[in-house]
Amino acid sequence: MNLNQLLKGYLDHLEIEKNRSRKTRENYERYLKRLLAWAKIASPNQISAELVRNYRLHLNRVSPPLKKISQNYHLIALRNFLKYLAKRDVKTLTADKIELGKSGDRHIDFLEAEEVERLLDSAQGNSLKHWRDKAMLELLFSTGLRVSELCSLNRDSVNLKNGEFAVRGKGDKVRVVFLSEPAKKALADYLNNRKDVEEALFIRATSDKRQATSQDLRLTPRTVQRIVKYYAAKAGLVKNIHPHTLRHSFATDLLCNGADLRSVQALLGHASVTTTQIYTHVTDRQLKEVHRAFHARRRKF
């Protein structure tokens, strides 16, 4: 079998045996096809340590430049593909020959409390679109949902009475998220004014629903991104704000107000607490107090 056939088999293996999401499959396919297009090879035994090294140089020098973490995603995909080939007794480079490059600390963009309020208050109006957008922004900040999780919600997913509901996230993991009072009110206003029978929670504002299927009406992640950016500009916020910024803001808000790291990990749906620790460098109040108490005590002001 040539590499393209083996790649298809691997992607099917990811989706079926590994139970990875369609999005994960798409990402791995993009990463691996990038390698095949660059290397111009057809057989797995042509994958060598030297070829991988040159490919890493290519990724590091490509224009526009790739972040170190994006370069590592390409290598992770290749390493997992090589493991799959080894299990099938296909002769190729062993996966342990590939080491990931060191990446710098991840920078987290989040909104201060005053900026969050400005953003949430910017979606004002008496149309279904305004009620929808207000509910969407409040829900993102109240729950820390990923944009893909938000778009996949159905109307019967959300329990307004209890103020909590389950969501299926990355790795098919289910977690419980909770609604703040403003989020419950915004969602109630939106749903009470919905006159359609579509199952999706957030749908496009369109006058001709007869020509659209349920799949057509459901908002896409790209549309949600545009909506969030629109209201960020309307609120006069100059930061590069996207839906994930509200997820970051949700996490930092919890930690700044005293929540423990393990609880925030569970609320975000992180598989490892190490992922959640990226927020601690901007929320460590104890370090601030240490600095205030002990820095430059011998100086005369």
MIVOVEX-553369 format. One record per residue (C-alpha): x, y, z; residue number from 1. Coordinates in Angstrom, 3 decimals. Layout:
N
- X  Y  Z  NUM
...
This chain:
301
- 0.000  0.000  0.000  1
- 1.225  3.502  -0.766  2
- 1.282  6.358  1.750  3
- -2.013  7.889  0.631  4
- -3.823  4.571  1.162  5
- -2.170  4.102  4.554  6
- -3.067  7.656  5.520  7
- -6.736  7.049  4.738  8
- -6.637  3.870  6.808  9
- -5.075  5.788  9.697  10
- -7.691  8.541  9.555  11
- -10.479  5.945  9.555  12
- -8.741  4.303  12.538  13
- -8.723  7.655  14.373  14
- -12.431  8.141  13.817  15
- -13.618  4.565  14.467  16
- -11.237  2.743  16.824  17
- -9.897  5.829  18.634  18
- -13.306  7.553  18.662  19
- -11.775  10.933  17.849  20
- -13.973  13.762  16.621  21
- -14.408  14.664  12.980  22
- -12.548  17.895  13.713  23
- -9.544  15.956  15.017  24
- -9.588  13.821  11.886  25
- -9.650  16.930  9.697  26
- -6.731  18.478  11.588  27
- -4.582  15.326  11.410  28
- -5.368  14.950  7.722  29
- -4.278  18.540  7.079  30
- -1.032  18.119  9.060  31
- -0.052  14.839  7.375  32
- -1.009  15.894  3.856  33
- 1.207  18.923  4.337  34
- 4.132  16.587  4.950  35
- 3.333  14.403  1.936  36
- 2.960  17.426  -0.351  37
- 6.318  18.795  0.798  38
- 8.261  15.508  0.825  39
- 6.838  14.153  -2.458  40
- 7.200  10.551  -1.298  41
- 4.928  7.594  -1.958  42
- 6.274  4.832  0.294  43
- 6.460  4.696  4.123  44
- 10.045  3.397  4.022  45
- 11.043  6.762  2.554  46
- 10.254  8.489  5.865  47
- 13.673  8.882  7.469  48
- 15.159  10.830  10.356  49
- 16.891  13.132  7.863  50
- 13.623  13.779  6.012  51
- 11.851  14.626  9.276  52
- 14.663  16.956  10.309  53
- 14.462  18.826  7.001  54
- 10.685  18.988  7.343  55
- 11.053  20.563  10.767  56
- 13.325  23.200  9.266  57
- 10.701  23.792  6.583  58
- 7.950  24.264  9.194  59
- 10.159  26.641  11.163  60
- 10.914  28.807  8.126  61
- 7.608  28.749  6.274  62
- 5.898  32.055  5.487  63
- 3.708  33.135  7.151  64
- 5.560  31.694  10.162  65
- 4.012  28.898  12.236  66
- 3.955  29.154  16.006  67
- 6.063  26.574  17.859  68
- 2.941  24.910  19.201  69
- 1.536  24.581  15.664  70
- 4.814  23.023  14.514  71
- 4.516  20.520  17.348  72
- 0.964  19.622  16.288  73
- 2.381  18.573  12.899  74
- 4.988  16.408  14.620  75
- 2.455  14.865  16.998  76
- 0.304  13.864  14.036  77
- 3.318  12.326  12.278  78
- 4.434  10.483  15.404  79
- 0.970  8.981  15.930  80
- 0.810  7.997  12.255  81
- 4.154  6.197  12.597  82
- 2.848  4.336  15.663  83
- -0.128  3.202  13.614  84
- 2.177  1.986  10.831  85
- 4.302  0.080  13.349  86
- 1.210  -1.732  14.654  87
- 0.460  -2.782  11.093  88
- 4.049  -4.036  10.683  89
- 4.769  -1.460  8.015  90
- 8.493  -0.746  7.692  91
- 9.171  2.936  8.389  92
- 10.826  5.319  10.846  93
- 10.067  4.505  14.488  94
- 7.934  7.053  16.328  95
- 10.372  7.438  19.236  96
- 12.890  9.005  16.851  97
- 10.752  12.172  16.788  98
- 11.148  14.584  19.689  99
- 8.890  17.583  20.081  100
- 10.460  21.013  20.113  101
- 10.281  23.177  23.191  102
- 7.589  25.820  22.989  103
- 7.445  28.969  25.071  104
- 4.834  29.695  27.690  105
- 1.421  30.113  26.156  106
- 0.086  33.658  26.189  107
- -3.481  33.982  27.425  108
- -5.724  36.812  26.268  109
- -8.563  37.530  28.669  110
- -10.868  40.395  29.547  111
- -10.838  42.360  32.770  112
- -14.123  42.497  34.689  113
- -14.969  45.953  33.330  114
- -14.264  44.818  29.758  115
- -16.500  41.771  30.184  116
- -19.369  43.994  31.301  117
- -18.881  46.318  28.335  118
- -18.952  43.385  25.942  119
- -22.025  41.772  27.491  120
- -23.880  45.097  27.606  121
- -23.145  45.821  23.940  122
- -25.786  43.353  22.700  123
- -28.854  45.468  23.405  124
- -32.030  45.582  21.338  125
- -35.548  44.242  20.931  126
- -35.116  41.965  17.936  127
- -34.642  38.203  17.923  128
- -31.096  38.734  16.676  129
- -30.224  40.938  19.642  130
- -31.827  38.509  22.119  131
- -29.900  35.650  20.485  132
- -26.576  37.484  20.585  133
- -27.063  38.595  24.185  134
- -27.867  35.002  25.205  135
- -24.838  33.722  23.312  136
- -22.390  36.125  24.960  137
- -23.812  35.533  28.436  138
- -23.708  31.762  27.922  139
- -20.084  31.804  26.750  140
- -18.962  33.762  29.804  141
- -21.154  31.850  32.270  142
- -20.032  28.382  31.180  143
- -16.638  28.700  29.491  144
- -17.934  26.660  26.549  145
- -15.770  26.105  23.498  146
- -17.308  27.598  20.367  147
- -17.836  24.128  18.863  148
- -19.674  23.057  22.019  149
- -21.860  26.164  21.877  150
- -22.802  25.574  18.242  151
- -23.712  21.935  18.876  152
- -26.252  22.778  21.612  153
- -29.930  22.049  21.040  154
- -32.849  23.822  22.667  155
- -33.610  20.818  24.872  156
- -29.935  20.647  25.988  157
- -30.287  23.587  28.360  158
- -32.212  23.315  31.617  159
- -33.154  26.857  32.608  160
- -35.031  25.736  35.700  161
- -32.034  23.996  37.269  162
- -29.509  26.377  35.727  163
- -27.201  23.559  34.662  164
- -26.748  21.126  31.806  165
- -24.347  18.539  30.446  166
- -22.153  19.197  27.437  167
- -20.065  16.777  25.402  168
- -16.628  18.229  24.778  169
- -13.218  17.196  23.473  170
- -12.476  13.492  23.510  171
- -16.203  12.808  23.805  172
- -15.984  13.714  27.509  173
- -19.170  14.897  29.231  174
- -19.087  17.627  31.868  175
- -21.664  19.742  33.684  176
- -21.745  23.524  33.209  177
- -23.751  26.093  35.127  178
- -25.762  29.170  34.218  179
- -25.455  32.505  35.980  180
- -28.634  34.467  36.643  181
- -27.917  36.920  33.786  182
- -27.317  33.966  31.440  183
- -30.600  32.320  32.474  184
- -32.522  35.547  31.898  185
- -30.906  36.187  28.520  186
- -31.613  32.630  27.363  187
- -35.217  32.820  28.577  188
- -35.766  36.110  26.703  189
- -34.321  34.570  23.548  190
- -36.211  31.270  23.705  191
- -39.537  32.883  24.660  192
- -39.340  34.968  21.499  193
- -38.460  32.077  19.197  194
- -41.416  31.185  16.953  195
- -39.728  28.401  14.967  196
- -39.471  24.686  15.698  197
- -35.772  24.235  14.911  198
- -33.913  22.048  17.399  199
- -30.670  24.052  17.348  200
- -30.272  26.482  20.257  201
- -28.588  29.198  18.216  202
- -29.789  29.714  14.643  203
- -29.326  32.230  11.872  204
- -31.689  35.170  11.692  205
- -33.414  34.556  8.362  206
- -36.818  35.505  7.006  207
- -37.134  32.524  4.646  208
- -36.974  29.430  6.835  209
- -38.824  27.368  4.213  210
- -35.698  27.328  2.070  211
- -33.357  26.280  4.864  212
- -32.801  22.977  6.594  213
- -32.006  22.632  10.298  214
- -28.362  22.147  9.416  215
- -28.424  25.359  7.398  216
- -29.951  27.378  10.234  217
- -27.584  26.238  12.999  218
- -24.858  28.821  13.614  219
- -21.333  27.797  12.651  220
- -18.210  28.520  14.732  221
- -17.074  31.016  12.098  222
- -20.366  32.928  12.370  223
- -20.097  33.020  16.169  224
- -16.553  34.375  15.827  225
- -17.808  37.198  13.605  226
- -20.624  38.004  16.036  227
- -18.255  38.204  19.013  228
- -15.842  40.426  17.088  229
- -18.711  42.684  16.042  230
- -19.826  43.290  19.631  231
- -16.237  43.687  20.829  232
- -15.810  46.513  18.317  233
- -19.180  47.962  19.306  234
- -18.069  47.934  22.955  235
- -14.899  49.817  22.003  236
- -12.548  46.996  22.999  237
- -9.265  47.131  21.103  238
- -8.081  43.623  21.989  239
- -8.280  40.797  19.465  240
- -11.377  39.170  20.952  241
- -12.855  35.857  19.853  242
- -15.138  33.272  21.534  243
- -12.204  31.552  23.236  244
- -11.327  34.879  24.903  245
- -14.549  34.514  26.901  246
- -13.495  30.986  27.894  247
- -10.167  32.379  29.112  248
- -12.027  35.178  30.905  249
- -14.332  32.629  32.561  250
- -11.341  30.692  33.921  251
- -9.360  33.711  35.116  252
- -12.465  35.181  36.749  253
- -12.976  31.994  38.769  254
- -9.332  31.801  39.845  255
- -9.120  35.505  40.717  256
- -12.165  35.092  42.948  257
- -10.594  32.183  44.855  258
- -11.688  29.030  43.010  259
- -9.274  26.101  43.275  260
- -7.452  24.828  40.210  261
- -9.023  21.351  40.216  262
- -12.545  22.768  40.174  263
- -11.682  25.082  37.286  264
- -10.166  22.105  35.466  265
- -13.458  20.215  35.809  266
- -15.542  23.208  34.698  267
- -13.372  23.717  31.612  268
- -13.300  20.023  30.755  269
- -9.497  19.794  30.695  270
- -8.154  16.247  30.705  271
- -5.079  17.342  32.667  272
- -4.642  19.994  35.337  273
- -1.420  20.953  33.563  274
- -3.532  22.544  30.830  275
- -5.453  24.558  33.408  276
- -2.224  25.821  34.982  277
- -1.689  28.182  32.039  278
- -4.085  30.546  33.804  279
- -2.278  30.701  37.134  280
- 0.445  33.138  36.038  281
- -2.168  35.854  35.560  282
- -4.250  35.067  38.617  283
- -1.747  34.335  41.379  284
- -2.875  36.786  44.024  285
- -0.436  35.382  46.567  286
- 2.569  36.437  44.502  287
- 1.128  39.925  44.194  288
- 0.759  40.125  47.977  289
- 4.334  38.865  48.475  290
- 5.609  41.548  46.096  291
- 3.594  44.243  47.842  292
- 4.763  43.145  51.300  293
- 8.449  42.553  50.679  294
- 9.625  44.411  47.581  295
- 11.919  47.437  48.133  296
- 11.186  47.690  51.854  297
- 14.565  49.425  52.494  298
- 13.941  52.170  49.958  299
- 12.995  55.613  51.183  300
- 10.083  57.234  49.346  301
